[in-house]
Amino acid sequence: NRSFTELRDAAGKGDPVAQRLVANAYLTGEGVKQDLVEAVKWLRLSAEQRDPLAQYVLGILHDEGRGVPQDLREAVKWYERAALQGLPDAQFNLALCYAKGEGLPKDSKKAAEWLLKAATAGDSQAQSRLGLAYITGNGVERNPTEAAIWLRKAAYPPGEDAKAQFFLGRLYQEGEGVTQSAAEAVRAFLRAAAKEWP
């Protein structure tokens, strides 16, 4: 474990990981006084050197207006840079931006494409939303069988997404994309209810 002084020295010499770690310390106030301006400064230096985690966090700060003015276009820029490097959390956030039309024009097809990337990488929220997209045909061709595949991935460990459990239960209840099974439907509904969803 490097001390903060050593990290700060490495960050000052241009090490992008050290820059991100220094930024994180300033963001959380861990070992130093919390300072969002200083956090953004170090994050930007790291993000400009293509550190995907720094790019993602910088996107979140712009999205939420923390330490910088809220700017959804700037958030999208950083989410996209991290997403293109394969960071599932950034891919998911970029998909949400496309789905809602935040920071760029609404595009349900591109939203589904980014959800697929994040879902394939194991992001349970993306798996759940992709499953719902296949139920409704939002951005993809309606396909209950494909919906069941993605909802099942999201519903079981490690993700155990309550929304996915509920909608998987609905598919079992209706026999859409899966063999109709009241027992499986009840099991899925009970798992969702245990998480107080809906």
Summary of the structure (lengths in Angstrom):
residues: 198
radius of gyration: 20.0
end to end distance: 43.6
largest distance: 62.1
contacts: 699
relative contact order: 0.07
helix: 70%
strand: 0%
